[in-house]
Amino acid sequence: MPPHSNANDDDEDIDFSDLRQQHEVRLDEGLDTFVVVDGCPVVSEENKPRLIKFLCKKLGEAGRTKPDAVFMPVNEESGMTEGYAFVEYETPEQALLAIKTLHGIALDKKHTMSINKLTDIDHFGRAGRISDTYTPPSIEPFSESEHLRSWLSDPSARDQFAMYRGDSVGVFWNRKKDTPDADVDRLGWTESFVQWSPQGTFLTSVHEQGVQLWGGPTWKRVMRFAHPAVNLVDFSPCERYLVTWSNKPISLPETLPAGFPLGPDEEGKSFIVWDIKTGGLLRSFAAILENPEEDLIEVVRKKVSWPVFKWSADDRYVARVVPGQAIQVFETPSMVLLGKKAIKIDGVVDFEWSPQAAAAAPTTTKDAKDPTTQILAFWTPEMNNQTARVTLMSLPSKTVIRTRNLVNVSDCKLHWQSSGKYLCVKVDRHTKTKKSTFTSLEFFRLREKNIPVEIIELKASIVNFAWEPANGDRFVFITADDAVPGAAAAPKMAVHFYAPEKLKGGGAGAVGEFTLVKTVERKNSNAIYWCPKGRFVLVATVHSQMSFELEFWDCDFEGEKMKLEGGKAGKEVAANLMLMGTGEHYGVTDVEWDPTGRYVATSTSMWKTPMENGYHLWDFRGALLREEHIDKFKQLLWRPRPPTLLTSSAQKAIRKNLREYSKAFDEEDLFESEAANKEVVEARMRMLNEWRAWRERVVAEVRVQRGVEETVVVEEDRVVEEIVEEVVEEREEVVVG
């Protein structure tokens, strides 16, 4: 029989902690659907319903709420609202979305809305965290920030480039033929690659933990963005926003460090959109797979079309395509869908923004008055007995301003001209039997009435196409012959140069039909690199161990007019083509023009080939200026320049007086070369004197070792004068009186 035990003792031995935890009353349970909206206008109780209705309309962009779910306190003494409200959403997800997307949005010109979780009041207002005694905030002394574009004030107007070799990254000043000067050179600056922002303000380094931006005269860190295992980054055109992407969805640990920007909402996401100025996270996105059952890693290994998120020219919108279904257009900085829903387009494959705002003449009064008008071009393939289509859409009104039907389409590529005057659609077509393919170019003229379309039919396939930058109207493309099955040799290429016809009496901006200027047959060229300022173009063969040709062309040669290969009799085109120079660079993998268009760098990266790594520097005419072979060379990137602040009239005045400016620059170059020569001569004389001193010292030591005493006889200087008389000629003359 077990010993007798007390009942109270038995109760004390039983553990009720699990039951207490299960049935414990949680004060914040159910409050995660509530948010606190601060910054509301202070109104009377009569105007309170109208304010609540207006507030619900604003808050409805993130989720469902109604006036009954809004509690707005009223001051008993004044009878006016307190300037804040408690709002309930249907789900916690809607409340979180409101905090992320609507926080900081302006209600009107005088009021800005601030949204926070209701549960944060208890979290941050817990006893001991807030003092009852008011303490004024400490104001830190003002410290002037570094000028992030200080490199533009270089007295010699030199350009910079970043070079990544081995484990070191350096930023160098270009010096034409001379070895470049290092502005900064650091070991282990990046773990993956480096990248400039579009206007050259920031240098981006990529690490396992995320991305860092660097700038200023001392190259200090300006901002950092946490994104584990980040692979690629992309800036918006105006450098306001940054997109980071990782092929590994975000997986966060259970405990996060204080101030870590990623939270539970980012779990499983692959894309993050950041605000560069504040460093804040705007929104995160998961990858969209055409086949949900397909592994994301396998999709990346096949091909990643980057950038996935594409920006409008003014940074107001960013969009991505949902393959075959829709285009999602988000407004910045709220990152809310334009019109609260995606643009449904059955079968949509790809799209491109116009590079300039309001590139086409708007078709609606609403668009004409809206300064944010942008043009979006997209295409859809043939499906369900419907032809393929290219469509131009005006945003934010989502008005279709032009549609073009296409038949027998295999693929399309959209190429905008730099000022948005033209859209070139490269259409790869197939015959009815689908045994052969060919290409046609369809040009949408957006500045002309009803947006007419000009067509150039070709019998070959286009492998590369490039518009002339800097608002140029010319273009170059490369075609390839059909490959012969079983042939050992690669198909030959042909390079085609096109320019618009000149219209007499059509005005300065009038442009005629595009006309063939010249075709260069039987080439191996496969890449086109225009000078950033237009006019000059480099046609090259890259990523080839058999051919590595470089051809430098001038499209405005100031000499004898060339004979056109296309066009009508008596017509003139806006081009005069001339081959300025040729060169070779074995194994060339990359080509980079400097932002001024004076120099071009061709490089061979160890990431693409292990042989002959390094770079060559050429001038725009094709003359080789410098050649450097660098072990473990990876990248060379010229630092971009922001758009000029000079007016068009000021730029014209500079071009008019360019010869006067060039004289001053020539004098500087001559002085620099003479100074360099003087330094060389002085260095050689210094080395000679050092050698002579060493030789005398060694000779003296040797004599001492041999026991030979050197007697030095010092004689006073004497001046000896010697007078020598010499008879040159003697002559006798008889004088008769």
BELFEN-V795754 format. One record per residue. N is the residue number from 1. PSI is psi in radians with two decimals (none if undefined). NEAR is the number of other C-alpha atoms within 8 Angstrom. D_FIRST is the distance of its C-alpha to the first C-alpha in whole Angstrom. Layout:
# BELFEN-V795754
N&PSI&NEAR&D_FIRST, N&PSI&NEAR&D_FIRST
This chain:
# BELFEN-V795754
1&2.22&2&0, 2&2.63&3&4, 3&2.66&4&6, 4&2.37&4&9, 5&2.63&6&12, 6&2.44&6&15, 7&-0.64&6&17, 8&-0.61&6&20, 9&-0.66&8&19, 10&-0.69&9&17, 11&-0.61&7&21, 12&-0.45&7&23, 13&-0.33&6&21, 14&2.36&6&22, 15&1.97&6&26, 16&0.24&6&28, 17&-0.63&6&32, 18&-0.64&7&32, 19&-0.70&7&32, 20&-0.75&8&34, 21&-0.63&7&37, 22&-0.69&6&37, 23&0.18&6&38, 24&2.43&6&40, 25&2.11&4&43, 26&2.08&5&46, 27&-0.54&4&49, 28&0.07&7&51, 29&2.22&6&50, 30&-0.16&5&53, 31&-0.04&8&55, 32&-0.08&12&56, 33&-0.04&13&59, 34&2.51&13&61, 35&2.72&14&64, 36&2.12&13&66, 37&2.01&13&69, 38&2.84&10&71, 39&0.26&10&75, 40&2.67&12&76, 41&2.57&6&79, 42&2.00&8&79, 43&2.95&8&81, 44&2.91&9&81, 45&-0.45&10&78, 46&-0.67&5&81, 47&-0.03&8&81, 48&-0.80&10&78, 49&-0.68&8&77, 50&-0.70&7&80, 51&-0.72&8&78, 52&-0.71&10&75, 53&-0.75&9&77, 54&-0.69&8&78, 55&-0.71&8&75, 56&-0.62&11&73, 57&-0.73&8&76, 58&-0.81&7&76, 59&-0.32&11&72, 60&-0.19&9&72, 61&-0.36&9&73, 62&-0.33&11&70, 63&-3.06&12&68, 64&2.24&8&68, 65&2.88&12&68, 66&2.84&7&70, 67&-0.56&8&71, 68&-0.35&5&68, 69&0.19&9&66, 70&2.16&11&68, 71&2.03&8&67, 72&1.84&9&70, 73&2.62&8&70, 74&2.34&9&73, 75&2.20&9&74, 76&-0.60&6&74, 77&-0.83&4&77, 78&-0.36&5&79, 79&0.27&9&78, 80&2.73&11&78, 81&2.79&14&75, 82&-0.16&9&74, 83&0.15&9&75, 84&2.93&12&71, 85&2.69&12&69, 86&2.21&12&66, 87&2.37&12&66, 88&2.27&11&63, 89&2.96&13&63, 90&-0.61&9&62, 91&2.72&7&60, 92&-0.56&10&59, 93&-0.68&7&61, 94&-0.65&13&64, 95&-0.75&17&63, 96&-0.69&9&63, 97&-0.66&11&66, 98&-0.70&14&68, 99&-0.70&12&67, 100&-0.67&10&68, 101&-0.44&13&71, 102&-0.16&14&73, 103&2.22&11&72, 104&0.09&8&75, 105&2.44&9&77, 106&2.27&9&80, 107&-0.71&9&80, 108&-2.89&6&84, 109&-0.41&5&86, 110&-0.18&6&84, 111&2.31&10&81, 112&2.30&11&78, 113&2.31&14&75, 114&2.26&12&72, 115&2.30&13&68, 116&2.85&10&65, 117&2.53&13&61, 118&-0.61&12&60, 119&-0.30&9&57, 120&-0.42&9&59, 121&-0.79&9&59, 122&-0.62&8&56, 123&-0.83&7&56, 124&-0.34&8&59, 125&0.24&9&59, 126&2.67&9&55, 127&2.29&5&55, 128&-0.31&5&57, 129&-0.46&7&59, 130&2.24&8&61, 131&2.55&6&63, 132&-0.31&4&64, 133&2.24&4&67, 134&2.26&5&70, 135&2.08&4&71, 136&2.49&4&74, 137&2.56&4&74, 138&2.29&4&75, 139&2.05&4&78, 140&2.52&4&79, 141&2.56&4&82, 142&2.30&4&84, 143&2.16&4&85, 144&2.30&4&87, 145&2.73&4&86, 146&2.61&6&88, 147&2.03&7&90, 148&-0.17&9&88, 149&0.61&7&92, 150&-0.44&9&94, 151&-0.33&6&95, 152&-0.28&6&97, 153&0.27&6&99, 154&2.23&8&100, 155&-0.56&5&104, 156&0.07&4&105, 157&0.66&7&103, 158&2.74&9&101, 159&2.77&10&98, 160&2.74&10&95, 161&2.61&12&92, 162&2.41&13&89, 163&2.25&12&88, 164&1.98&14&85, 165&2.38&12&85, 166&-2.19&8&83, 167&0.16&9&80, 168&2.53&11&83, 169&2.25&14&84, 170&2.64&12&87, 171&2.17&12&89, 172&2.63&13&93, 173&2.26&12&96, 174&2.42&11&99, 175&0.72&9&102, 176&-1.98&8&104, 177&-0.38&6&105, 178&2.84&6&104, 179&2.34&7&100, 180&2.63&9&98, 181&2.35&8&97, 182&2.13&9&93, 183&-0.63&8&92, 184&2.53&8&88, 185&2.05&9&86, 186&2.51&8&83, 187&2.30&7&80, 188&0.54&8&77, 189&-0.51&9&78, 190&2.78&11&77, 191&-0.18&9&74, 192&-1.15&7&76, 193&3.05&9&79, 194&2.75&10&81, 195&2.36&8&83, 196&2.63&13&86, 197&2.81&12&85, 198&-0.52&12&88, 199&0.18&12&90, 200&0.15&11&90, 201&-0.68&10&88, 202&2.56&10&84, 203&2.22&12&84, 204&2.25&12&80, 205&2.48&15&78, 206&2.27&14&75, 207&2.98&12&72, 208&-0.58&8&68, 209&-0.35&9&67, 210&-2.64&13&70, 211&2.50&13&73, 212&2.49&13&75, 213&2.37&12&79, 214&2.64&13&81, 215&-3.09&13&85, 216&2.97&11&87, 217&-0.57&9&89, 218&0.02&5&87, 219&0.90&8&85, 220&2.85&7&81, 221&2.21&9&79, 222&-0.72&8&79, 223&2.70&9&76, 224&2.61&10&73, 225&2.13&9&71, 226&2.05&10&68, 227&1.71&12&67, 228&2.42&9&65, 229&0.66&11&67, 230&2.46&15&70, 231&-0.81&9&73, 232&2.69&7&76, 233&2.70&8&77, 234&2.31&8&80, 235&2.68&11&82, 236&2.73&11&84, 237&-0.61&12&87, 238&0.16&10&88, 239&0.50&11&85, 240&-0.49&11&83, 241&2.78&12&80, 242&2.39&13&78, 243&2.24&12&76, 244&2.57&13&73, 245&2.48&11&72, 246&2.43&14&69, 247&-0.15&11&69, 248&2.01&7&65, 249&2.55&10&63, 250&2.27&12&62, 251&2.00&6&58, 252&2.57&8&57, 253&2.94&5&54, 254&-0.68&4&51, 255&2.21&4&52, 256&2.51&7&56, 257&2.73&5&58, 258&2.36&4&60, 259&0.09&4&63, 260&2.24&8&62, 261&-0.35&7&65, 262&2.47&7&63, 263&-2.94&8&60, 264&-0.49&6&58, 265&-0.41&6&61, 266&-0.08&10&62, 267&2.21&10&59, 268&0.03&8&61, 269&2.77&12&65, 270&-0.46&14&67, 271&2.48&12&70, 272&2.34&14&71, 273&2.19&12&74, 274&2.66&13&74, 275&2.04&13&76, 276&-0.67&11&78, 277&-0.77&5&79, 278&-0.33&5&76, 279&0.14&10&74, 280&2.63&8&72, 281&2.11&10&70, 282&-0.82&13&72, 283&2.63&10&70, 284&2.67&12&68, 285&2.58&9&69, 286&2.73&9&67, 287&2.53&8&69, 288&2.05&5&71, 289&2.35&7&71, 290&-0.63&5&73, 291&1.84&5&70, 292&-0.44&6&67, 293&-0.17&4&65, 294&2.44&8&67, 295&2.39&7&66, 296&-0.67&9&68, 297&-0.70&8&68, 298&-0.64&8&70, 299&-0.73&10&72, 300&-0.70&9&73, 301&-0.57&7&74, 302&-1.08&6&76, 303&2.39&6&78, 304&2.10&7&78, 305&1.86&5&80, 306&2.40&5&80, 307&2.58&6&81, 308&-0.77&7&78, 309&2.17&9&79, 310&2.40&10&83, 311&2.55&13&84, 312&2.89&14&87, 313&-0.51&12&90, 314&0.21&10&89, 315&0.12&13&85, 316&-0.50&11&85, 317&2.60&11&83, 318&2.45&13&81, 319&2.74&11&80, 320&2.76&10&79, 321&2.40&13&79, 322&1.79&10&76, 323&2.18&10&78, 324&0.00&9&79, 325&-0.94&11&78, 326&2.98&13&79, 327&2.16&13&80, 328&2.05&12&78, 329&2.11&12&80, 330&2.47&11&78, 331&2.52&12&80, 332&2.61&10&80, 333&0.04&8&78, 334&-0.42&10&76, 335&0.59&10&75, 336&2.51&10&75, 337&2.38&11&77, 338&2.13&10&80, 339&0.22&5&80, 340&0.19&7&77, 341&2.75&7&77, 342&2.80&11&78, 343&1.86&8&81, 344&2.13&7&81, 345&1.87&9&83, 346&2.21&8&82, 347&0.05&10&83, 348&2.38&16&83, 349&-0.88&11&83, 350&2.88&9&85, 351&2.85&10&86, 352&2.45&10&88, 353&2.60&12&89, 354&2.42&14&93, 355&-0.15&11&93, 356&2.56&11&95, 357&2.58&12&94, 358&0.86&11&97, 359&-0.53&13&98, 360&2.74&9&100, 361&2.06&8&102, 362&2.56&10&99, 363&-0.12&7&100, 364&2.68&6&98, 365&-0.62&7&99, 366&-0.77&7&95, 367&-0.67&14&95, 368&-0.54&11&99, 369&-0.18&6&97, 370&2.02&7&94, 371&-0.18&7&94, 372&0.15&9&91, 373&2.23&12&93, 374&2.72&14&91, 375&2.28&14&92, 376&2.27&12&90, 377&2.36&13&91, 378&2.85&13&89, 379&2.63&13&89, 380&2.52&12&88, 381&3.10&12&88, 382&2.28&11&89, 383&2.59&8&87, 384&0.83&4&87, 385&0.47&5&91, 386&2.39&6&91, 387&2.83&10&93, 388&2.68&13&92, 389&2.54&12&93, 390&2.25&12&93, 391&2.42&12&93, 392&2.23&12&93, 393&2.41&12&91, 394&2.27&15&92, 395&2.57&12&89, 396&0.00&9&88, 397&-0.27&7&89, 398&0.63&7&88, 399&2.25&7&92, 400&2.09&9&93, 401&-0.23&10&97, 402&2.47&8&97, 403&2.45&9&96, 404&2.14&7&98, 405&2.44&8&97, 406&2.59&9&97, 407&2.76&8&97, 408&0.82&8&96, 409&2.26&13&94, 410&-0.70&8&91, 411&2.78&8&90, 412&2.54&10&92, 413&2.37&7&92, 414&2.17&12&93, 415&1.92&10&95, 416&2.45&12&96, 417&2.63&16&99, 418&-0.49&13&98, 419&0.04&10&100, 420&0.23&13&98, 421&-0.57&11&102, 422&2.63&12&101, 423&2.08&13&98, 424&2.18&12&99, 425&1.95&11&96, 426&1.92&12&96, 427&2.00&13&96, 428&2.07&13&95, 429&2.82&13&97, 430&2.68&13&97, 431&2.99&9&99, 432&-0.55&5&98, 433&-0.19&6&98, 434&0.42&7&95, 435&-0.37&6&97, 436&2.78&7&98, 437&2.73&11&98, 438&3.02&12&100, 439&2.55&14&100, 440&2.59&12&101, 441&2.20&11&101, 442&2.08&12&101, 443&2.06&11&102, 444&2.11&11&101, 445&1.66&12&104, 446&-0.29&14&102, 447&-0.02&10&105, 448&2.78&7&107, 449&2.32&6&107, 450&0.15&4&105, 451&1.26&10&103, 452&2.84&9&106, 453&2.21&8&104, 454&2.41&9&106, 455&2.37&8&105, 456&1.96&7&106, 457&2.38&7&106, 458&2.65&8&105, 459&-0.17&6&105, 460&3.08&11&103, 461&2.38&13&99, 462&2.23&11&99, 463&-0.27&9&96, 464&2.47&10&97, 465&2.45&10&98, 466&2.24&11&99, 467&2.65&13&100, 468&2.25&15&103, 469&-3.03&12&101, 470&0.81&9&102, 471&0.41&8&103, 472&2.68&10&105, 473&0.03&9&106, 474&2.84&10&107, 475&2.79&11&104, 476&2.46&13&104, 477&2.77&13&102, 478&2.29&15&101, 479&2.70&13&102, 480&2.41&12&101, 481&2.73&9&102, 482&2.27&7&100, 483&2.39&7&99, 484&2.17&6&100, 485&2.26&4&97, 486&-0.08&4&97, 487&2.45&7&99, 488&-0.58&4&99, 489&2.54&4&100, 490&2.66&6&99, 491&2.52&9&101, 492&2.61&9&103, 493&2.81&14&103, 494&2.38&14&106, 495&2.24&13&106, 496&2.25&13&107, 497&2.21&12&108, 498&2.59&12&109, 499&2.73&14&110, 500&2.63&13&112, 501&2.58&13&115, 502&2.28&11&117, 503&2.19&9&119, 504&2.23&5&122, 505&0.24&4&122, 506&0.02&8&118, 507&2.93&7&117, 508&-0.61&4&115, 509&0.04&5&112, 510&2.35&8&113, 511&2.28&9&112, 512&-2.82&8&113, 513&2.68&7&112, 514&2.30&8&110, 515&2.50&11&112, 516&2.19&13&112, 517&-0.81&14&114, 518&2.58&11&113, 519&2.22&10&111, 520&1.94&8&110, 521&2.91&7&110, 522&0.92&7&108, 523&2.89&9&106, 524&0.06&10&102, 525&2.48&13&101, 526&0.07&12&98, 527&2.57&10&97, 528&2.24&13&99, 529&1.85&11&99, 530&2.55&12&101, 531&2.40&12&102, 532&-0.45&11&100, 533&0.08&9&103, 534&-3.05&11&105, 535&-0.95&10&108, 536&2.49&11&107, 537&2.40&13&104, 538&2.13&12&103, 539&2.14&13&103, 540&2.88&13&100, 541&1.98&14&99, 542&2.82&12&95, 543&0.72&8&92, 544&2.39&9&95, 545&-0.11&7&95, 546&-0.53&4&99, 547&2.47&8&100, 548&0.94&14&100, 549&2.58&12&103, 550&2.22&12&104, 551&2.21&13&106, 552&2.05&15&107, 553&2.52&14&109, 554&2.13&13&111, 555&-0.11&11&111, 556&0.91&9&114, 557&2.26&9&116, 558&1.26&5&119, 559&-2.65&4&122, 560&2.37&4&124, 561&2.31&5&122, 562&2.80&6&121, 563&2.27&4&121, 564&2.56&8&119, 565&-0.25&8&117, 566&-3.14&8&116, 567&2.96&8&118, 568&2.77&5&121, 569&2.38&4&124, 570&-0.07&4&125, 571&2.56&8&122, 572&2.60&6&120, 573&2.79&10&116, 574&1.02&8&115, 575&2.60&9&114, 576&1.74&11&116, 577&2.44&12&114, 578&2.35&9&115, 579&1.96&9&113, 580&-0.66&10&113, 581&2.85&10&111, 582&2.80&10&109, 583&3.06&9&106, 584&2.51&7&103, 585&1.84&10&100, 586&2.23&8&98, 587&0.34&13&95, 588&2.34&14&95, 589&-0.42&11&92, 590&2.59&9&92, 591&2.29&10&95, 592&2.07&10&95, 593&2.53&13&98, 594&2.78&14&98, 595&-0.36&11&98, 596&-0.27&7&102, 597&0.19&11&103, 598&-0.50&8&105, 599&2.71&11&102, 600&2.35&13&100, 601&2.23&13&98, 602&2.37&13&97, 603&2.78&14&94, 604&1.93&16&92, 605&2.44&15&88, 606&-0.31&11&86, 607&-0.39&6&83, 608&-0.44&8&86, 609&2.48&9&87, 610&-0.05&8&87, 611&2.56&6&91, 612&0.80&8&93, 613&2.45&15&91, 614&-2.84&13&93, 615&2.74&12&95, 616&2.48&13&99, 617&2.23&12&101, 618&2.74&13&104, 619&3.09&11&106, 620&-0.24&11&107, 621&-0.15&9&110, 622&0.21&12&108, 623&2.26&9&109, 624&2.13&9&106, 625&-0.66&10&106, 626&2.55&10&103, 627&2.15&9&100, 628&2.16&7&97, 629&2.09&8&95, 630&2.20&9&91, 631&2.35&8&89, 632&0.67&9&85, 633&2.38&13&87, 634&-0.85&12&85, 635&2.56&11&87, 636&2.06&11&90, 637&2.08&10&90, 638&2.51&12&93, 639&2.10&12&92, 640&2.79&11&93, 641&2.55&7&95, 642&2.87&7&94, 643&2.55&5&97, 644&2.58&4&100, 645&-0.06&4&101, 646&2.53&6&105, 647&2.89&6&107, 648&-0.64&6&108, 649&-0.69&6&112, 650&-0.66&8&111, 651&-0.68&9&110, 652&-0.68&8&113, 653&-0.66&8&115, 654&-0.77&8&113, 655&-0.65&7&114, 656&-0.66&7&117, 657&0.46&8&118, 658&-0.61&8&116, 659&-0.65&7&118, 660&-0.73&7&119, 661&-0.66&8&115, 662&-0.56&8&115, 663&-0.78&8&118, 664&-0.71&8&116, 665&-0.64&8&113, 666&-0.72&8&115, 667&-0.72&8&116, 668&-0.72&8&113, 669&-0.71&8&112, 670&-0.76&8&115, 671&-0.71&8&114, 672&-0.72&8&111, 673&-0.71&8&112, 674&-0.71&8&115, 675&-0.68&8&112, 676&-0.72&8&110, 677&-0.71&8&113, 678&-0.71&8&114, 679&-0.67&8&110, 680&-0.79&8&111, 681&-0.78&8&114, 682&-0.69&8&112, 683&-0.71&8&109, 684&-0.74&8&112, 685&-0.69&8&114, 686&-0.73&8&111, 687&-0.67&8&110, 688&-0.78&8&114, 689&-0.68&8&114, 690&-0.68&8&111, 691&-0.74&8&112, 692&-0.76&8&115, 693&-0.71&8&113, 694&-0.71&8&111, 695&-0.79&8&114, 696&-0.70&8&116, 697&-0.73&8&113, 698&-0.74&8&113, 699&-0.74&8&116, 700&-0.72&8&116, 701&-0.70&8&113, 702&-0.73&8&115, 703&-0.69&11&118, 704&-0.72&9&117, 705&-0.58&7&115, 706&-0.06&6&118, 707&0.30&6&120, 708&2.08&7&122, 709&2.31&6&123, 710&2.13&5&124, 711&2.20&4&127, 712&2.06&4&128, 713&2.13&4&131, 714&2.08&4&132, 715&2.56&4&135, 716&2.58&4&137, 717&2.37&4&138, 718&2.50&4&141, 719&2.05&4&143, 720&2.16&4&146, 721&2.29&4&149, 722&2.19&4&152, 723&2.16&4&155, 724&2.18&4&156, 725&2.37&4&160, 726&2.25&4&160, 727&2.07&5&164, 728&-0.80&4&163, 729&2.50&4&166, 730&2.38&5&170, 731&2.35&4&173, 732&2.35&4&177, 733&2.45&4&179, 734&2.19&4&182, 735&2.11&4&184, 736&2.20&3&187, 737&none&2&189
